[in-house]
Amino acid sequence: MSKPDIKIDMDSFQSTLDLLKNSIDEFKSYTTSFRDNTRDQLGSFKSDFIDKVDALLDNMKNDMNTDLVDKLNWIHQSGQSILDEMRRSDEEISSVIKGASS
């Protein structure tokens, strides 16, 4: 009985990695841009409440879960390394096969 072949669509794998990277970047920018844009919109108002909201937004500078972002970046980098190694191995095997058939 033969073992089943593992078939991976490398273009699809790359698309998934690209989507993950874009999602990470969007998550990071959404967090910082929300805070910055909100502060900008409140800048023209003068009141104690707005000052407190501004202080609250200032305290939210570190609100992004950096551990989550670091883990997502690690997953992306690991996936990219795996894909790069698969492509390199595929090219080596292809060269060997072409050399053997000559």
DSSP file (Angstrom, degrees, kcal/mol; ACC not computed):
  #  RESIDUE AA STRUCTURE BP1 BP2  ACC     N-H-->O    O-->H-N    N-H-->O    O-->H-N    TCO  KAPPA ALPHA  PHI   PSI    X-CA   Y-CA   Z-CA
    1    1 A M              0   0    0      0, 0.0     2,-0.2     0, 0.0     0, 0.0   0.000 360.0 360.0 360.0 127.9    0.0    0.0    0.0
    2    2 A S        -     0   0    0      1,-0.1     3,-0.0     3,-0.0     0, 0.0  -0.521 360.0-110.7 -87.3 153.8    1.5    3.3   -1.0
    3    3 A K        -     0   0    0     -2,-0.2     2,-0.1     1,-0.1    -1,-0.1  -0.551  38.6-104.6 -79.2 145.9    1.4    6.4    1.1
    4    4 A P        -     0   0    0      0, 0.0     2,-0.2     0, 0.0    -1,-0.1  -0.430  36.5-113.1 -70.7 145.5   -0.8    9.3    0.0
    5    5 A D        -     0   0    0     -2,-0.1     2,-0.7    -3,-0.0    -3,-0.0  -0.499  19.7-131.1 -75.1 144.8    1.0   12.2   -1.6
    6    6 A I        -     0   0    0     -2,-0.2     2,-0.5     2,-0.0    -1,-0.0  -0.886  26.4-168.3 -96.1 120.5    0.9   15.5    0.2
    7    7 A K        +     0   0    0     -2,-0.7     2,-0.5     2,-0.0    -2,-0.0  -0.944   7.6 179.8-116.2 125.5   -0.1   18.2   -2.2
    8    8 A I        -     0   0    0     -2,-0.5     2,-1.1     4,-0.0     3,-0.1  -0.987  26.4-139.0-127.0 128.8    0.2   21.9   -1.3
    9    9 A D     >  -     0   0    0     -2,-0.5     4,-2.3     1,-0.2     5,-0.2  -0.762  18.0-165.9 -83.7 103.3   -0.7   24.8   -3.5
   10   10 A M  H  > S+     0   0    0     -2,-1.1     4,-2.5     1,-0.2    -1,-0.2   0.822  85.1  54.7 -66.0 -32.1    2.2   27.1   -2.9
   11   11 A D  H  > S+     0   0    0      2,-0.2     4,-2.3     1,-0.2    -1,-0.2   0.906 110.0  46.9 -66.5 -40.1    0.5   30.1   -4.4
   12   12 A S  H  > S+     0   0    0      2,-0.2     4,-2.3     1,-0.2    -2,-0.2   0.899 111.2  52.0 -66.3 -40.8   -2.5   29.6   -2.1
   13   13 A F  H  X S+     0   0    0     -4,-2.3     4,-2.2     2,-0.2    -2,-0.2   0.924 110.7  48.0 -59.8 -45.7   -0.1   29.2    0.8
   14   14 A Q  H  X S+     0   0    0     -4,-2.5     4,-2.6     1,-0.2    -2,-0.2   0.899 109.9  52.6 -63.4 -40.9    1.6   32.5   -0.1
   15   15 A S  H  X S+     0   0    0     -4,-2.3     4,-2.4     1,-0.2    -1,-0.2   0.896 109.1  49.8 -61.1 -40.3   -1.7   34.2   -0.5
   16   16 A T  H  X S+     0   0    0     -4,-2.3     4,-2.3     2,-0.2    -2,-0.2   0.911 111.0  48.7 -65.5 -42.2   -2.7   33.1    3.0
   17   17 A L  H  X S+     0   0    0     -4,-2.2     4,-2.4     2,-0.2    -2,-0.2   0.895 111.4  50.1 -63.7 -39.8    0.6   34.4    4.4
   18   18 A D  H  X S+     0   0    0     -4,-2.6     4,-2.6     2,-0.2    -2,-0.2   0.907 110.0  50.6 -64.3 -41.6    0.1   37.7    2.7
   19   19 A L  H  X S+     0   0    0     -4,-2.4     4,-2.3     2,-0.2    -2,-0.2   0.908 109.9  50.3 -62.5 -42.3   -3.5   37.9    4.0
   20   20 A L  H  X S+     0   0    0     -4,-2.3     4,-2.4     2,-0.2    -2,-0.2   0.931 111.2  48.5 -61.1 -45.9   -2.2   37.2    7.5
   21   21 A K  H  X S+     0   0    0     -4,-2.4     4,-2.4     1,-0.2    -2,-0.2   0.920 112.2  48.5 -61.6 -44.7    0.5   39.9    7.2
   22   22 A N  H  X S+     0   0    0     -4,-2.6     4,-2.5     1,-0.2    -1,-0.2   0.890 110.9  51.3 -62.8 -38.8   -2.0   42.4    5.9
   23   23 A S  H  X S+     0   0    0     -4,-2.3     4,-2.5     2,-0.2    -2,-0.2   0.895 109.3  50.0 -66.0 -40.3   -4.4   41.6    8.8
   24   24 A I  H  X S+     0   0    0     -4,-2.4     4,-2.4     2,-0.2    -2,-0.2   0.946 112.7  46.9 -61.5 -48.2   -1.6   42.1   11.3
   25   25 A D  H  X S+     0   0    0     -4,-2.4     4,-2.5     1,-0.2    -2,-0.2   0.896 112.7  49.6 -62.0 -40.7   -0.7   45.5    9.8
   26   26 A E  H  X S+     0   0    0     -4,-2.5     4,-2.6     2,-0.2    -1,-0.2   0.906 110.1  50.9 -65.6 -41.5   -4.4   46.5    9.7
   27   27 A F  H  X S+     0   0    0     -4,-2.5     4,-1.8     2,-0.2    -2,-0.2   0.929 112.6  46.3 -60.7 -46.1   -4.9   45.5   13.3
   28   28 A K  H  X S+     0   0    0     -4,-2.4     4,-1.8     1,-0.2     5,-0.2   0.922 115.5  44.9 -64.6 -44.1   -1.9   47.5   14.5
   29   29 A S  H  X S+     0   0    0     -4,-2.5     4,-3.2     1,-0.2     5,-0.3   0.861 109.4  55.8 -71.3 -34.0   -2.9   50.6   12.5
   30   30 A Y  H  X S+     0   0    0     -4,-2.6     4,-2.3    -5,-0.2     5,-0.2   0.925 108.1  49.0 -62.7 -43.2   -6.5   50.4   13.5
   31   31 A T  H  X S+     0   0    0     -4,-1.8     4,-1.4    -5,-0.2    -2,-0.2   0.939 119.3  36.2 -62.9 -48.2   -5.6   50.5   17.2
   32   32 A T  H  X S+     0   0    0     -4,-1.8     4,-2.5     2,-0.2     5,-0.2   0.893 117.5  50.5 -75.5 -38.8   -3.2   53.4   16.9
   33   33 A S  H  X S+     0   0    0     -4,-3.2     4,-3.1    -5,-0.2     5,-0.3   0.876 107.1  54.8 -69.3 -35.2   -5.2   55.4   14.2
   34   34 A F  H  X S+     0   0    0     -4,-2.3     4,-2.2    -5,-0.3     5,-0.2   0.954 112.4  43.3 -59.0 -49.0   -8.4   55.1   16.3
   35   35 A R  H  X S+     0   0    0     -4,-1.4     4,-2.2    -5,-0.2    -2,-0.2   0.939 117.6  44.7 -63.0 -47.9   -6.7   56.7   19.3
   36   36 A D  H  X S+     0   0    0     -4,-2.5     4,-2.3     1,-0.2    -2,-0.2   0.913 114.2  48.4 -65.9 -43.1   -4.9   59.4   17.3
   37   37 A N  H  X S+     0   0    0     -4,-3.1     4,-2.1     2,-0.2    -1,-0.2   0.882 110.9  51.2 -65.8 -37.5   -7.9   60.3   15.2
   38   38 A T  H  X S+     0   0    0     -4,-2.2     4,-1.5    -5,-0.3    -1,-0.2   0.919 110.5  48.7 -65.3 -42.7  -10.1   60.5   18.3
   39   39 A R  H  X S+     0   0    0     -4,-2.2     4,-0.8     1,-0.2    -2,-0.2   0.916 110.4  51.8 -62.4 -42.4   -7.6   62.8   20.0
   40   40 A D  H >< S+     0   0    0     -4,-2.3     3,-0.6     1,-0.2     4,-0.3   0.895 108.9  50.3 -61.8 -40.4   -7.4   65.0   16.8
   41   41 A Q  H 3< S+     0   0    0     -4,-2.1     3,-0.4     1,-0.2    -1,-0.2   0.789 111.6  48.0 -69.9 -27.4  -11.2   65.3   16.7
   42   42 A L  H >< S+     0   0    0     -4,-1.5     3,-1.4    -3,-0.2    -1,-0.2   0.575  86.2  92.8 -87.7  -9.3  -11.5   66.4   20.3
   43   43 A G  T << S+     0   0    0     -4,-0.8    -1,-0.2    -3,-0.6    -2,-0.1   0.792  81.8  52.1 -57.7 -32.5   -8.7   68.9   20.1
   44   44 A S  T 3  S+     0   0    0     -3,-0.4     2,-0.3    -4,-0.3    -1,-0.3   0.641  92.6  88.6 -82.5 -13.4  -10.9   71.9   19.3
   45   45 A F    <   -     0   0    0     -3,-1.4     2,-0.5    -4,-0.1    -3,-0.0  -0.643  61.8-158.3 -86.4 141.2  -13.2   71.3   22.3
   46   46 A K        +     0   0    0     -2,-0.3     2,-0.3     4,-0.0     3,-0.1  -0.938  39.3 107.9-123.4 110.1  -12.3   72.9   25.6
   47   47 A S  S  > S-     0   0    0     -2,-0.5     4,-2.1     1,-0.1     5,-0.1  -0.967  73.1-106.1-166.9 164.4  -13.8   71.4   28.8
   48   48 A D  H  > S+     0   0    0     -2,-0.3     4,-2.1     2,-0.2     5,-0.2   0.884 119.8  54.6 -64.2 -37.7  -12.7   69.3   31.8
   49   49 A F  H  > S+     0   0    0      1,-0.2     4,-2.5     2,-0.2    -1,-0.2   0.937 108.5  47.2 -61.8 -46.6  -14.5   66.3   30.3
   50   50 A I  H  > S+     0   0    0      1,-0.2     4,-2.8     2,-0.2    -1,-0.2   0.885 109.8  54.3 -64.0 -38.0  -12.5   66.6   27.1
   51   51 A D  H  X S+     0   0    0     -4,-2.1     4,-2.1     2,-0.2    -1,-0.2   0.899 110.4  46.7 -61.3 -39.5   -9.3   67.0   29.1
   52   52 A K  H  X S+     0   0    0     -4,-2.1     4,-2.4     2,-0.2    -2,-0.2   0.887 112.0  49.5 -70.3 -38.8  -10.1   63.8   30.9
   53   53 A V  H  X S+     0   0    0     -4,-2.5     4,-2.7     2,-0.2    -2,-0.2   0.914 110.9  50.9 -63.9 -41.6  -10.9   61.9   27.7
   54   54 A D  H  X S+     0   0    0     -4,-2.8     4,-2.2     2,-0.2    -2,-0.2   0.910 110.5  48.5 -62.0 -42.3   -7.6   63.2   26.2
   55   55 A A  H  X S+     0   0    0     -4,-2.1     4,-2.0     2,-0.2    -1,-0.2   0.894 110.7  51.6 -64.1 -40.0   -5.7   61.9   29.3
   56   56 A L  H  X S+     0   0    0     -4,-2.4     4,-0.8     2,-0.2    -2,-0.2   0.927 110.1  48.2 -62.2 -45.2   -7.5   58.6   29.0
   57   57 A L  H >< S+     0   0    0     -4,-2.7     3,-0.5     1,-0.2    -1,-0.2   0.873 109.1  54.5 -63.7 -35.9   -6.5   58.3   25.3
   58   58 A D  H >< S+     0   0    0     -4,-2.2     3,-1.2     1,-0.2    -1,-0.2   0.889 106.6  51.2 -63.1 -38.5   -3.0   59.2   26.3
   59   59 A N  H >< S+     0   0    0     -4,-2.0     3,-0.6     1,-0.3    -1,-0.2   0.657  98.7  67.9 -72.4 -15.2   -3.0   56.4   28.8
   60   60 A M  G X<  +     0   0    0     -4,-0.8     3,-2.2    -3,-0.5    -1,-0.3   0.337  65.1 107.4 -86.2   7.9   -4.2   54.0   26.1
   61   61 A K  G <  S+     0   0    0     -3,-1.2     3,-0.3     1,-0.3    -1,-0.2   0.836  85.6  40.3 -55.9 -33.1   -0.9   54.2   24.2
   62   62 A N  G <  S+     0   0    0     -3,-0.6    -1,-0.3     1,-0.2     4,-0.2  -0.012  81.8 113.0-105.0  29.8    0.0   50.7   25.2
   63   63 A D    <   +     0   0    0     -3,-2.2     2,-0.2     2,-0.1    -1,-0.2   0.714  48.2  98.4 -76.7 -19.7   -3.5   49.3   24.8
   64   64 A M  S    S-     0   0    0     -3,-0.3     2,-1.6    -4,-0.2     3,-0.1  -0.474  84.8-117.1 -72.4 136.6   -2.5   47.0   21.9
   65   65 A N     >  -     0   0    0     -2,-0.2     4,-2.0     1,-0.2     3,-0.2  -0.566  34.2-177.3 -74.2  92.5   -1.8   43.4   22.9
   66   66 A T  H  > S+     0   0    0     -2,-1.6     4,-2.7     1,-0.2    -1,-0.2   0.812  78.6  59.5 -66.8 -28.9    1.8   43.3   21.9
   67   67 A D  H  > S+     0   0    0      2,-0.2     4,-2.4     1,-0.2    -1,-0.2   0.923 106.6  47.5 -63.0 -42.5    2.1   39.6   22.9
   68   68 A L  H  > S+     0   0    0     -3,-0.2     4,-2.6     2,-0.2    -2,-0.2   0.932 112.9  47.8 -63.3 -45.7   -0.7   38.8   20.4
   69   69 A V  H  X S+     0   0    0     -4,-2.0     4,-2.6     1,-0.2    -2,-0.2   0.910 111.4  51.1 -62.6 -41.9    1.0   40.8   17.6
   70   70 A D  H  X S+     0   0    0     -4,-2.7     4,-2.2     2,-0.2    -1,-0.2   0.909 111.4  47.6 -61.7 -42.0    4.3   39.2   18.4
   71   71 A K  H  X S+     0   0    0     -4,-2.4     4,-2.5     2,-0.2    -2,-0.2   0.904 111.8  49.7 -66.0 -41.3    2.8   35.7   18.2
   72   72 A L  H  X S+     0   0    0     -4,-2.6     4,-2.4     1,-0.2    -2,-0.2   0.911 111.3  49.1 -64.4 -41.1    1.0   36.5   14.9
   73   73 A N  H  X S+     0   0    0     -4,-2.6     4,-2.8     2,-0.2    -2,-0.2   0.890 110.3  51.6 -63.7 -38.4    4.3   37.9   13.5
   74   74 A W  H  X S+     0   0    0     -4,-2.2     4,-2.7     2,-0.2     5,-0.2   0.915 109.6  49.6 -63.3 -43.3    6.1   34.7   14.6
   75   75 A I  H  X S+     0   0    0     -4,-2.5     4,-2.6     2,-0.2    -2,-0.2   0.924 112.7  47.7 -61.3 -44.3    3.4   32.6   12.9
   76   76 A H  H  X S+     0   0    0     -4,-2.4     4,-2.6     2,-0.2    -2,-0.2   0.942 113.5  46.6 -62.5 -47.9    3.8   34.6    9.7
   77   77 A Q  H  X S+     0   0    0     -4,-2.8     4,-2.3     1,-0.2    -2,-0.2   0.889 113.4  49.3 -63.5 -39.5    7.6   34.4    9.7
   78   78 A S  H  X S+     0   0    0     -4,-2.7     4,-2.4     2,-0.2    -1,-0.2   0.925 112.1  48.0 -65.2 -44.7    7.5   30.7   10.5
   79   79 A G  H  X S+     0   0    0     -4,-2.6     4,-2.5    -5,-0.2    -2,-0.2   0.903 111.6  50.2 -62.0 -41.3    5.0   30.0    7.7
   80   80 A Q  H  X S+     0   0    0     -4,-2.6     4,-2.7     2,-0.2    -1,-0.2   0.899 110.1  50.5 -65.1 -39.6    7.1   32.1    5.3
   81   81 A S  H  X S+     0   0    0     -4,-2.3     4,-2.4     2,-0.2    -2,-0.2   0.911 110.9  49.0 -63.1 -42.7   10.2   30.2    6.2
   82   82 A I  H  X S+     0   0    0     -4,-2.4     4,-2.4     2,-0.2    -2,-0.2   0.933 112.7  47.4 -61.8 -46.2    8.4   26.9    5.6
   83   83 A L  H  X S+     0   0    0     -4,-2.5     4,-2.4     2,-0.2    -2,-0.2   0.919 111.8  50.0 -63.2 -43.7    7.2   28.0    2.2
   84   84 A D  H  X S+     0   0    0     -4,-2.7     4,-2.4     1,-0.2    -1,-0.2   0.911 111.9  48.3 -61.2 -41.9   10.6   29.3    1.2
   85   85 A E  H  X S+     0   0    0     -4,-2.4     4,-2.7     2,-0.2    -1,-0.2   0.886 110.2  51.7 -66.5 -38.5   12.2   26.0    2.2
   86   86 A M  H  X S+     0   0    0     -4,-2.4     4,-2.5     2,-0.2    -2,-0.2   0.912 110.9  47.9 -63.7 -42.1    9.5   24.0    0.3
   87   87 A R  H  X S+     0   0    0     -4,-2.4     4,-2.3     2,-0.2    -2,-0.2   0.917 112.3  49.2 -64.9 -42.3   10.2   26.1   -2.8
   88   88 A R  H  X S+     0   0    0     -4,-2.4     4,-2.2     1,-0.2    -2,-0.2   0.933 113.2  46.5 -62.4 -45.7   14.0   25.6   -2.4
   89   89 A S  H  X S+     0   0    0     -4,-2.7     4,-2.7     1,-0.2     5,-0.2   0.899 110.6  53.1 -62.9 -41.0   13.6   21.9   -2.0
   90   90 A D  H  X S+     0   0    0     -4,-2.5     4,-2.3     1,-0.2    -1,-0.2   0.895 109.6  48.4 -61.6 -41.1   11.2   21.7   -5.0
   91   91 A E  H  X S+     0   0    0     -4,-2.3     4,-2.2     2,-0.2    -1,-0.2   0.897 111.6  49.8 -67.4 -39.5   13.8   23.5   -7.2
   92   92 A E  H  X S+     0   0    0     -4,-2.2     4,-2.3     2,-0.2    -2,-0.2   0.938 112.4  46.5 -62.8 -47.0   16.5   21.1   -6.0
   93   93 A I  H  X S+     0   0    0     -4,-2.7     4,-2.6     1,-0.2    -2,-0.2   0.900 111.3  52.5 -62.6 -40.7   14.4   18.0   -6.7
   94   94 A S  H  X S+     0   0    0     -4,-2.3     4,-2.5    -5,-0.2    -1,-0.2   0.902 109.2  49.5 -62.4 -41.1   13.4   19.4  -10.1
   95   95 A S  H  X S+     0   0    0     -4,-2.2     4,-2.5     2,-0.2    -2,-0.2   0.909 111.1  49.3 -64.5 -41.6   17.1   20.0  -11.0
   96   96 A V  H  X S+     0   0    0     -4,-2.3     4,-2.2     2,-0.2    -2,-0.2   0.920 112.0  48.2 -62.8 -44.5   17.9   16.4   -9.9
   97   97 A I  H  X S+     0   0    0     -4,-2.6     4,-1.6     2,-0.2    -2,-0.2   0.911 112.7  47.8 -63.9 -42.7   15.1   15.0  -12.0
   98   98 A K  H  X S+     0   0    0     -4,-2.5     4,-0.5     1,-0.2    -1,-0.2   0.896 112.6  49.9 -64.6 -38.9   16.1   17.1  -15.1
   99   99 A G  H >< S+     0   0    0     -4,-2.5     3,-0.6     1,-0.2    -2,-0.2   0.862 109.7  50.7 -67.1 -35.5   19.7   16.0  -14.6
  100  100 A A  H 3< S+     0   0    0     -4,-2.2    -1,-0.2     1,-0.2    -2,-0.2   0.801 108.9  51.4 -73.0 -28.6   18.8   12.3  -14.4
  101  101 A S  H 3<        0   0    0     -4,-1.6    -1,-0.2     1,-0.2    -2,-0.2   0.539 360.0 360.0 -87.8  -4.6   16.7   12.4  -17.5
  102  102 A S    <<        0   0    0     -3,-0.6    -1,-0.2    -4,-0.5    -2,-0.1   0.469 360.0 360.0 -82.4 360.0   19.4   14.0  -19.6
